[in-house]
Each structure stands twice: as C-alpha cells, then as structure tokens.
Amino acid sequence: MPNGKRSCFVDTNLLVYAVDPSAGTKRERVADLLRLVIRNHTLVLSPQSLNECYRAVALKRSLMPRDEARQFISAWSSFCTAPYNFAVTVQAWRIQDRYRFSWWDCMLLGSALLAGCDVFLSEDMQHEQKVGGLTVLSPFDPGPDLEF
C-alpha cells in the first residue's frame, strides 16, 4: 500500500464519467474521488481499463475525437500499474466460478487482486462486497465519505 493508504483500482465506467457531460452529479463525485486517489498516490489502473475507456469515449459514446481521447488515455498511463497477462486470466476464472460476474469485470478484478489493491471502486457490483482481498465500494453509496 503506497504511503500506508489503501490502494484503489477504479472501474472503467468511472473514468468515462469523468469526461461525460451528461453524467451530472456522478461526474462531479468521480472527479473528486479521482483527485483524491491521485493526490494520495493510491490510484491503480490496468491496460484493460484504459483500452475500454478509449473505446467508450472515442468510439462508442463519441465524447471526444480520437486524437483527444488518445491524449486523455495517455494521461492515465502512469497509473497503469496493474498486470494484464495470463495470470490475470487464471485469477479471473476463479472469480468467475465463485462470483459469476461478467467476464470483463472478472478480468478487472483479477488484475486488481494481482496488483495488491485493497479497494475496487465500481457501481456495477454490490457495495462492500468482498472479492478475495478486495473490497468493492460504490462511489455513489450514500454512506460515509470514502478515504484513500
């Protein structure tokens, strides 16, 4: 854990909310959380999350032109420290068999686990659910402020 704080893997859709003008209060909440985890040096991303984000912002939702989207994704590259290899696939199989999440969520969770993350920020899974050593937290849960 960097600086004794919990390392935090951020799900792809949260990165997309950060630049989606139609996301409203979700955009504001995500922007605040991203600033916090960056400032605390606890943000972890994977190549998969950056590739999915590029596809969403440049191709699927057309939130920005491809060149701008590439610059946006490149800006996150220093946080791309989670592995994306066959060991992630094996870990994802274990998660899939136990939890029955979607395949791509299992891959992200596997990557986060192998990176040694403590927290997985996502709105796609049950808040406070434990997956191995990870705790899934929804950034939009009405509970107390998240600390990283």
Rosetta constraint file for C-alpha pairs under 8 A:
AtomPair CA 1 CA 5 HARMONIC 5.62 0.50
AtomPair CA 1 CA 6 HARMONIC 5.70 0.50
AtomPair CA 1 CA 7 HARMONIC 5.62 0.50
AtomPair CA 1 CA 42 HARMONIC 7.58 0.50
AtomPair CA 1 CA 116 HARMONIC 7.80 0.50
AtomPair CA 1 CA 117 HARMONIC 7.64 0.50
AtomPair CA 2 CA 6 HARMONIC 7.33 0.50
AtomPair CA 2 CA 7 HARMONIC 6.77 0.50
AtomPair CA 2 CA 41 HARMONIC 6.53 0.50
AtomPair CA 2 CA 42 HARMONIC 6.10 0.50
AtomPair CA 3 CA 40 HARMONIC 7.83 0.50
AtomPair CA 3 CA 41 HARMONIC 7.73 0.50
AtomPair CA 5 CA 40 HARMONIC 7.78 0.50
AtomPair CA 5 CA 42 HARMONIC 6.97 0.50
AtomPair CA 5 CA 148 HARMONIC 5.87 0.50
AtomPair CA 6 CA 42 HARMONIC 6.65 0.50
AtomPair CA 6 CA 117 HARMONIC 7.21 0.50
AtomPair CA 6 CA 118 HARMONIC 5.56 0.50
AtomPair CA 6 CA 119 HARMONIC 6.80 0.50
AtomPair CA 6 CA 148 HARMONIC 5.60 0.50
AtomPair CA 7 CA 42 HARMONIC 4.55 0.50
AtomPair CA 7 CA 43 HARMONIC 6.25 0.50
AtomPair CA 7 CA 44 HARMONIC 6.91 0.50
AtomPair CA 7 CA 116 HARMONIC 7.62 0.50
AtomPair CA 7 CA 117 HARMONIC 4.89 0.50
AtomPair CA 7 CA 118 HARMONIC 5.41 0.50
AtomPair CA 7 CA 119 HARMONIC 6.29 0.50
AtomPair CA 7 CA 148 HARMONIC 7.22 0.50
AtomPair CA 8 CA 37 HARMONIC 7.22 0.50
AtomPair CA 8 CA 42 HARMONIC 5.66 0.50
AtomPair CA 8 CA 43 HARMONIC 5.12 0.50
AtomPair CA 8 CA 44 HARMONIC 5.79 0.50
AtomPair CA 8 CA 117 HARMONIC 5.83 0.50
AtomPair CA 8 CA 118 HARMONIC 6.27 0.50
AtomPair CA 8 CA 119 HARMONIC 4.77 0.50
AtomPair CA 8 CA 120 HARMONIC 5.88 0.50
AtomPair CA 8 CA 121 HARMONIC 7.00 0.50
AtomPair CA 8 CA 148 HARMONIC 7.38 0.50
AtomPair CA 9 CA 43 HARMONIC 6.10 0.50
AtomPair CA 9 CA 44 HARMONIC 4.72 0.50
AtomPair CA 9 CA 45 HARMONIC 5.81 0.50
AtomPair CA 9 CA 112 HARMONIC 6.09 0.50
AtomPair CA 9 CA 117 HARMONIC 6.43 0.50
AtomPair CA 9 CA 119 HARMONIC 6.16 0.50
AtomPair CA 9 CA 120 HARMONIC 4.83 0.50
AtomPair CA 9 CA 121 HARMONIC 6.19 0.50
AtomPair CA 10 CA 14 HARMONIC 6.76 0.50
AtomPair CA 10 CA 15 HARMONIC 7.50 0.50
AtomPair CA 10 CA 43 HARMONIC 7.33 0.50
AtomPair CA 10 CA 44 HARMONIC 6.88 0.50
AtomPair CA 10 CA 45 HARMONIC 6.45 0.50
AtomPair CA 10 CA 120 HARMONIC 5.98 0.50
AtomPair CA 10 CA 121 HARMONIC 4.93 0.50
AtomPair CA 10 CA 122 HARMONIC 6.77 0.50
AtomPair CA 11 CA 15 HARMONIC 7.17 0.50
AtomPair CA 11 CA 49 HARMONIC 6.88 0.50
AtomPair CA 11 CA 108 HARMONIC 7.60 0.50
AtomPair CA 11 CA 120 HARMONIC 7.11 0.50
AtomPair CA 11 CA 121 HARMONIC 5.91 0.50
AtomPair CA 11 CA 122 HARMONIC 5.31 0.50
AtomPair CA 12 CA 16 HARMONIC 6.57 0.50
AtomPair CA 12 CA 49 HARMONIC 5.04 0.50
AtomPair CA 12 CA 50 HARMONIC 7.22 0.50
AtomPair CA 12 CA 52 HARMONIC 6.56 0.50
AtomPair CA 12 CA 53 HARMONIC 5.80 0.50
AtomPair CA 13 CA 17 HARMONIC 6.23 0.50
AtomPair CA 13 CA 53 HARMONIC 7.21 0.50
AtomPair CA 13 CA 122 HARMONIC 7.92 0.50
AtomPair CA 14 CA 18 HARMONIC 6.50 0.50
AtomPair CA 14 CA 30 HARMONIC 6.30 0.50
AtomPair CA 14 CA 122 HARMONIC 7.27 0.50
AtomPair CA 15 CA 19 HARMONIC 7.38 0.50
AtomPair CA 15 CA 30 HARMONIC 7.69 0.50
AtomPair CA 15 CA 53 HARMONIC 6.74 0.50
AtomPair CA 16 CA 20 HARMONIC 6.22 0.50
AtomPair CA 16 CA 53 HARMONIC 6.10 0.50
AtomPair CA 16 CA 56 HARMONIC 7.06 0.50
AtomPair CA 16 CA 57 HARMONIC 6.53 0.50
AtomPair CA 17 CA 21 HARMONIC 7.87 0.50
AtomPair CA 17 CA 23 HARMONIC 5.80 0.50
AtomPair CA 17 CA 26 HARMONIC 6.63 0.50
AtomPair CA 17 CA 27 HARMONIC 5.02 0.50
AtomPair CA 17 CA 30 HARMONIC 6.89 0.50
AtomPair CA 18 CA 27 HARMONIC 5.05 0.50
AtomPair CA 18 CA 28 HARMONIC 7.50 0.50
AtomPair CA 18 CA 30 HARMONIC 6.04 0.50
AtomPair CA 18 CA 31 HARMONIC 5.63 0.50
AtomPair CA 19 CA 27 HARMONIC 7.20 0.50
AtomPair CA 19 CA 63 HARMONIC 7.45 0.50
AtomPair CA 20 CA 27 HARMONIC 6.86 0.50
AtomPair CA 20 CA 63 HARMONIC 6.63 0.50
AtomPair CA 21 CA 27 HARMONIC 7.38 0.50
AtomPair CA 23 CA 27 HARMONIC 5.18 0.50
AtomPair CA 24 CA 28 HARMONIC 6.88 0.50
AtomPair CA 25 CA 29 HARMONIC 6.16 0.50
AtomPair CA 26 CA 30 HARMONIC 6.01 0.50
AtomPair CA 26 CA 140 HARMONIC 7.46 0.50
AtomPair CA 27 CA 31 HARMONIC 6.03 0.50
AtomPair CA 28 CA 32 HARMONIC 6.24 0.50
AtomPair CA 29 CA 33 HARMONIC 6.31 0.50
AtomPair CA 29 CA 139 HARMONIC 7.37 0.50
AtomPair CA 29 CA 140 HARMONIC 7.61 0.50
AtomPair CA 30 CA 34 HARMONIC 6.00 0.50
AtomPair CA 30 CA 139 HARMONIC 7.27 0.50
AtomPair CA 31 CA 35 HARMONIC 6.16 0.50
AtomPair CA 32 CA 36 HARMONIC 6.27 0.50
AtomPair CA 33 CA 37 HARMONIC 6.24 0.50
AtomPair CA 33 CA 139 HARMONIC 7.93 0.50
AtomPair CA 34 CA 38 HARMONIC 6.01 0.50
AtomPair CA 34 CA 43 HARMONIC 7.79 0.50
AtomPair CA 35 CA 39 HARMONIC 5.96 0.50
AtomPair CA 36 CA 40 HARMONIC 6.12 0.50
AtomPair CA 36 CA 148 HARMONIC 7.17 0.50
AtomPair CA 37 CA 41 HARMONIC 5.92 0.50
AtomPair CA 37 CA 42 HARMONIC 5.10 0.50
AtomPair CA 37 CA 43 HARMONIC 5.18 0.50
AtomPair CA 37 CA 148 HARMONIC 6.12 0.50
AtomPair CA 38 CA 42 HARMONIC 6.32 0.50
AtomPair CA 38 CA 43 HARMONIC 5.77 0.50
AtomPair CA 40 CA 148 HARMONIC 6.86 0.50
AtomPair CA 42 CA 148 HARMONIC 6.89 0.50
AtomPair CA 43 CA 79 HARMONIC 6.19 0.50
AtomPair CA 44 CA 79 HARMONIC 5.29 0.50
AtomPair CA 44 CA 80 HARMONIC 6.08 0.50
AtomPair CA 44 CA 81 HARMONIC 6.03 0.50
AtomPair CA 44 CA 82 HARMONIC 6.43 0.50
AtomPair CA 44 CA 112 HARMONIC 7.75 0.50
AtomPair CA 44 CA 117 HARMONIC 7.62 0.50
AtomPair CA 45 CA 49 HARMONIC 6.41 0.50
AtomPair CA 45 CA 50 HARMONIC 7.34 0.50
AtomPair CA 45 CA 79 HARMONIC 5.56 0.50
AtomPair CA 45 CA 80 HARMONIC 4.44 0.50
AtomPair CA 45 CA 81 HARMONIC 6.13 0.50
AtomPair CA 45 CA 82 HARMONIC 5.90 0.50
AtomPair CA 45 CA 112 HARMONIC 7.95 0.50
AtomPair CA 46 CA 50 HARMONIC 6.49 0.50
AtomPair CA 46 CA 79 HARMONIC 7.95 0.50
AtomPair CA 46 CA 80 HARMONIC 4.88 0.50
AtomPair CA 46 CA 81 HARMONIC 6.22 0.50
AtomPair CA 46 CA 82 HARMONIC 4.80 0.50
AtomPair CA 46 CA 83 HARMONIC 6.48 0.50
AtomPair CA 46 CA 84 HARMONIC 6.75 0.50
AtomPair CA 46 CA 108 HARMONIC 7.50 0.50
AtomPair CA 46 CA 111 HARMONIC 6.95 0.50
AtomPair CA 46 CA 112 HARMONIC 7.92 0.50
AtomPair CA 47 CA 51 HARMONIC 6.07 0.50
AtomPair CA 47 CA 80 HARMONIC 6.27 0.50
AtomPair CA 47 CA 82 HARMONIC 7.63 0.50
AtomPair CA 47 CA 83 HARMONIC 7.80 0.50
AtomPair CA 47 CA 84 HARMONIC 6.58 0.50
AtomPair CA 48 CA 52 HARMONIC 6.04 0.50
AtomPair CA 48 CA 84 HARMONIC 7.23 0.50
AtomPair CA 48 CA 108 HARMONIC 7.24 0.50
AtomPair CA 49 CA 53 HARMONIC 6.02 0.50
AtomPair CA 49 CA 108 HARMONIC 7.30 0.50
AtomPair CA 50 CA 54 HARMONIC 6.16 0.50
AtomPair CA 50 CA 73 HARMONIC 6.21 0.50
AtomPair CA 50 CA 76 HARMONIC 7.74 0.50
AtomPair CA 50 CA 80 HARMONIC 7.96 0.50
AtomPair CA 51 CA 55 HARMONIC 6.30 0.50
AtomPair CA 52 CA 56 HARMONIC 6.22 0.50
AtomPair CA 53 CA 57 HARMONIC 6.10 0.50
AtomPair CA 53 CA 73 HARMONIC 7.55 0.50
AtomPair CA 54 CA 58 HARMONIC 5.75 0.50
AtomPair CA 54 CA 59 HARMONIC 7.50 0.50
AtomPair CA 54 CA 69 HARMONIC 6.20 0.50
AtomPair CA 54 CA 70 HARMONIC 7.00 0.50
AtomPair CA 54 CA 73 HARMONIC 6.49 0.50
AtomPair CA 55 CA 59 HARMONIC 5.13 0.50
AtomPair CA 55 CA 60 HARMONIC 6.10 0.50
AtomPair CA 56 CA 60 HARMONIC 4.73 0.50
AtomPair CA 56 CA 61 HARMONIC 5.58 0.50
AtomPair CA 56 CA 62 HARMONIC 7.39 0.50
AtomPair CA 57 CA 61 HARMONIC 5.45 0.50
AtomPair CA 57 CA 62 HARMONIC 5.50 0.50
AtomPair CA 57 CA 63 HARMONIC 4.93 0.50
AtomPair CA 57 CA 64 HARMONIC 6.18 0.50
AtomPair CA 57 CA 69 HARMONIC 6.58 0.50
AtomPair CA 58 CA 62 HARMONIC 4.78 0.50
AtomPair CA 58 CA 63 HARMONIC 6.04 0.50
AtomPair CA 58 CA 64 HARMONIC 5.54 0.50
AtomPair CA 58 CA 65 HARMONIC 5.85 0.50
AtomPair CA 58 CA 66 HARMONIC 5.24 0.50
AtomPair CA 58 CA 69 HARMONIC 5.76 0.50
AtomPair CA 59 CA 66 HARMONIC 7.73 0.50
AtomPair CA 64 CA 68 HARMONIC 6.12 0.50
AtomPair CA 64 CA 69 HARMONIC 5.88 0.50
AtomPair CA 65 CA 69 HARMONIC 6.07 0.50
AtomPair CA 66 CA 70 HARMONIC 6.05 0.50
AtomPair CA 67 CA 71 HARMONIC 6.39 0.50
AtomPair CA 68 CA 72 HARMONIC 6.18 0.50
AtomPair CA 69 CA 73 HARMONIC 6.13 0.50
AtomPair CA 70 CA 74 HARMONIC 5.99 0.50
AtomPair CA 71 CA 75 HARMONIC 6.19 0.50
AtomPair CA 72 CA 76 HARMONIC 7.06 0.50
AtomPair CA 73 CA 77 HARMONIC 6.77 0.50
AtomPair CA 76 CA 80 HARMONIC 6.84 0.50
AtomPair CA 81 CA 115 HARMONIC 7.33 0.50
AtomPair CA 82 CA 111 HARMONIC 5.73 0.50
AtomPair CA 82 CA 112 HARMONIC 6.26 0.50
AtomPair CA 82 CA 114 HARMONIC 7.18 0.50
AtomPair CA 82 CA 115 HARMONIC 4.91 0.50
AtomPair CA 83 CA 88 HARMONIC 7.01 0.50
AtomPair CA 83 CA 111 HARMONIC 5.62 0.50
AtomPair CA 83 CA 114 HARMONIC 6.93 0.50
AtomPair CA 83 CA 115 HARMONIC 6.52 0.50
AtomPair CA 84 CA 88 HARMONIC 5.89 0.50
AtomPair CA 84 CA 111 HARMONIC 6.26 0.50
AtomPair CA 85 CA 89 HARMONIC 6.80 0.50
AtomPair CA 86 CA 90 HARMONIC 6.37 0.50
AtomPair CA 87 CA 91 HARMONIC 6.21 0.50
AtomPair CA 88 CA 92 HARMONIC 5.99 0.50
AtomPair CA 88 CA 107 HARMONIC 6.41 0.50
AtomPair CA 88 CA 110 HARMONIC 5.19 0.50
AtomPair CA 88 CA 111 HARMONIC 5.39 0.50
AtomPair CA 88 CA 114 HARMONIC 7.12 0.50
AtomPair CA 89 CA 93 HARMONIC 6.26 0.50
AtomPair CA 89 CA 107 HARMONIC 6.37 0.50
AtomPair CA 89 CA 110 HARMONIC 7.23 0.50
AtomPair CA 90 CA 94 HARMONIC 6.60 0.50
AtomPair CA 91 CA 95 HARMONIC 6.38 0.50
AtomPair CA 91 CA 107 HARMONIC 7.68 0.50
AtomPair CA 91 CA 110 HARMONIC 5.04 0.50
AtomPair CA 91 CA 111 HARMONIC 7.92 0.50
AtomPair CA 92 CA 96 HARMONIC 5.95 0.50
AtomPair CA 92 CA 103 HARMONIC 7.47 0.50
AtomPair CA 92 CA 106 HARMONIC 4.71 0.50
AtomPair CA 92 CA 107 HARMONIC 4.96 0.50
AtomPair CA 92 CA 108 HARMONIC 7.92 0.50
AtomPair CA 92 CA 109 HARMONIC 7.05 0.50
AtomPair CA 92 CA 110 HARMONIC 4.97 0.50
AtomPair CA 93 CA 97 HARMONIC 6.10 0.50
AtomPair CA 93 CA 106 HARMONIC 7.42 0.50
AtomPair CA 94 CA 98 HARMONIC 6.25 0.50
AtomPair CA 95 CA 99 HARMONIC 5.68 0.50
AtomPair CA 95 CA 100 HARMONIC 7.19 0.50
AtomPair CA 95 CA 101 HARMONIC 7.55 0.50
AtomPair CA 95 CA 106 HARMONIC 5.92 0.50
AtomPair CA 95 CA 109 HARMONIC 7.85 0.50
AtomPair CA 95 CA 110 HARMONIC 7.34 0.50
AtomPair CA 95 CA 131 HARMONIC 7.71 0.50
AtomPair CA 96 CA 100 HARMONIC 4.67 0.50
AtomPair CA 96 CA 101 HARMONIC 5.73 0.50
AtomPair CA 96 CA 102 HARMONIC 7.36 0.50
AtomPair CA 96 CA 103 HARMONIC 6.80 0.50
AtomPair CA 96 CA 106 HARMONIC 5.99 0.50
AtomPair CA 101 CA 105 HARMONIC 6.33 0.50
AtomPair CA 101 CA 106 HARMONIC 6.16 0.50
AtomPair CA 102 CA 106 HARMONIC 6.25 0.50
AtomPair CA 103 CA 107 HARMONIC 6.34 0.50
AtomPair CA 104 CA 108 HARMONIC 6.37 0.50
AtomPair CA 105 CA 109 HARMONIC 6.09 0.50
AtomPair CA 106 CA 110 HARMONIC 5.93 0.50
AtomPair CA 107 CA 111 HARMONIC 6.14 0.50
AtomPair CA 108 CA 112 HARMONIC 6.15 0.50
AtomPair CA 109 CA 113 HARMONIC 6.09 0.50
AtomPair CA 109 CA 120 HARMONIC 7.53 0.50
AtomPair CA 109 CA 131 HARMONIC 7.99 0.50
AtomPair CA 110 CA 114 HARMONIC 6.18 0.50
AtomPair CA 111 CA 115 HARMONIC 6.13 0.50
AtomPair CA 112 CA 116 HARMONIC 6.43 0.50
AtomPair CA 112 CA 117 HARMONIC 5.44 0.50
AtomPair CA 112 CA 120 HARMONIC 7.35 0.50
AtomPair CA 112 CA 134 HARMONIC 7.97 0.50
AtomPair CA 113 CA 117 HARMONIC 5.73 0.50
AtomPair CA 113 CA 118 HARMONIC 7.87 0.50
AtomPair CA 113 CA 132 HARMONIC 7.38 0.50
AtomPair CA 113 CA 133 HARMONIC 6.85 0.50
AtomPair CA 113 CA 134 HARMONIC 6.69 0.50
AtomPair CA 117 CA 133 HARMONIC 7.78 0.50
AtomPair CA 117 CA 134 HARMONIC 6.56 0.50
AtomPair CA 118 CA 133 HARMONIC 6.34 0.50
AtomPair CA 118 CA 134 HARMONIC 4.80 0.50
AtomPair CA 118 CA 135 HARMONIC 6.28 0.50
AtomPair CA 119 CA 134 HARMONIC 5.30 0.50
AtomPair CA 119 CA 135 HARMONIC 4.92 0.50
AtomPair CA 119 CA 136 HARMONIC 5.91 0.50
AtomPair CA 119 CA 137 HARMONIC 6.86 0.50
AtomPair CA 120 CA 134 HARMONIC 6.42 0.50
AtomPair CA 120 CA 135 HARMONIC 6.07 0.50
AtomPair CA 120 CA 136 HARMONIC 4.71 0.50
AtomPair CA 120 CA 137 HARMONIC 6.15 0.50
AtomPair CA 121 CA 136 HARMONIC 5.90 0.50
AtomPair CA 121 CA 137 HARMONIC 5.01 0.50
AtomPair CA 121 CA 138 HARMONIC 5.72 0.50
AtomPair CA 121 CA 139 HARMONIC 6.40 0.50
AtomPair CA 122 CA 136 HARMONIC 6.67 0.50
AtomPair CA 122 CA 137 HARMONIC 6.15 0.50
AtomPair CA 122 CA 138 HARMONIC 5.14 0.50
AtomPair CA 122 CA 139 HARMONIC 6.85 0.50
AtomPair CA 123 CA 127 HARMONIC 7.69 0.50
AtomPair CA 123 CA 137 HARMONIC 7.54 0.50
AtomPair CA 123 CA 138 HARMONIC 4.83 0.50
AtomPair CA 123 CA 139 HARMONIC 6.85 0.50
AtomPair CA 123 CA 140 HARMONIC 7.17 0.50
AtomPair CA 124 CA 138 HARMONIC 7.96 0.50
AtomPair CA 125 CA 129 HARMONIC 7.56 0.50
AtomPair CA 125 CA 136 HARMONIC 7.02 0.50
AtomPair CA 125 CA 138 HARMONIC 7.70 0.50
AtomPair CA 126 CA 136 HARMONIC 7.00 0.50
AtomPair CA 126 CA 137 HARMONIC 7.63 0.50
AtomPair CA 126 CA 138 HARMONIC 7.63 0.50
AtomPair CA 127 CA 136 HARMONIC 5.77 0.50
AtomPair CA 127 CA 137 HARMONIC 4.82 0.50
AtomPair CA 127 CA 138 HARMONIC 5.28 0.50
AtomPair CA 127 CA 141 HARMONIC 7.26 0.50
AtomPair CA 128 CA 135 HARMONIC 5.68 0.50
AtomPair CA 128 CA 136 HARMONIC 5.11 0.50
AtomPair CA 128 CA 137 HARMONIC 5.25 0.50
AtomPair CA 128 CA 138 HARMONIC 7.76 0.50
AtomPair CA 129 CA 135 HARMONIC 5.76 0.50
AtomPair CA 129 CA 136 HARMONIC 5.22 0.50
AtomPair CA 129 CA 137 HARMONIC 7.45 0.50
AtomPair CA 130 CA 134 HARMONIC 5.69 0.50
AtomPair CA 130 CA 135 HARMONIC 4.67 0.50
AtomPair CA 130 CA 136 HARMONIC 6.28 0.50
AtomPair CA 131 CA 135 HARMONIC 6.34 0.50
AtomPair CA 131 CA 136 HARMONIC 7.38 0.50
AtomPair CA 137 CA 141 HARMONIC 7.86 0.50
AtomPair CA 139 CA 146 HARMONIC 7.61 0.50
